[in-house]
Amino acid sequence: MKDYGEVPHNLEMVNLGSTFSKYGFDYRYFGKRGFNFAVAPQPLKTDREVLEKYQKHINKDGIVVVVIVCPFGFCVHEYSSLRRPPFQREISWLKRLVKKALRYDNRKQHNSEKTLSAGELCQINSHSRVEGWKKEFFLKNTTTQLPTKELQKTFVKTRAELAGIIALCKENSFRPLIINMPAMGEEYSQFSDAFIKAFYEDNLERANVDGVPVIDYFGDERFNDISLYENYADCFNDKGRRFFASVLMEDMTKLGFWEGEE
């Protein structure tokens, strides 16, 4: 578990999660005393451990945002147990791929100033992200693939971790909220509805999350704007974090979670 250093007390809102959550939350834009506990990468098991360790730092009625990456948030119980390196180790490979593409483009154009456009980089990044997941979980495709027996065993464990997080929230009178994070259309369009149902939605239904609101941002066209992302696909830049905060606060207000800036 990461050492977060000095974590403040009397927190009104916190978020758990992995890479997209780490880059998605900036509490300067929320108007509440908050803390981002997301780490890249961080499975639900570690989320539960983090919440257990820092539960006394959160006020009663505090909001706990549980971020589960769609559609693979239930696919990892412990990264150390994976037979292949976790996806985040693909990042360096992705950077090399982009640099290689840029060098190739420059050679192709000789002395031309042309380089890859933001749209082209978005396609490269989105495709590489999904290919990394496919390698990590030994998947042939993200359309007709069904969960393997190995993944089904993992689902049982990760659903139990989510149930444990929700139970811990209820014991402490926290207000849990489950969300997934946005991505560009080039990324989420690579998954079929059937795939998302089998890998993500079915697990939410089978976990003990009755009464806990779920907000779905994966595939939300409001976020299909390349200028919101620092990596052209799914990790927000500062503009994206500000916009995401405004949307999330509006949605939480509709749910009765948000009373506005104090």
Secondary structure, DSSP 8 states (H G I E B T S, - for coil): -----S--SSEEEEE--SHHHHTT--GGGTSS-EEE---SS--HHHHHHHHHHHGGGEEEEEEEEEE--TTTTTS-S-GGG-SS--GGGHHHHHHHHHHHHHHHHHHHTTT------HHHHHHHHHHHHHHHHHHHHT-S-SSS----HHHHHHHHHHHHHHHHHHHHHHHTT-EEEEE-----HHHHTTS-HHHHIIIIIHHHHHSS-TT--EE--TT-GGG--GGGBSSSSSSB-HHHHHHHHHHHHHHHHHHT------
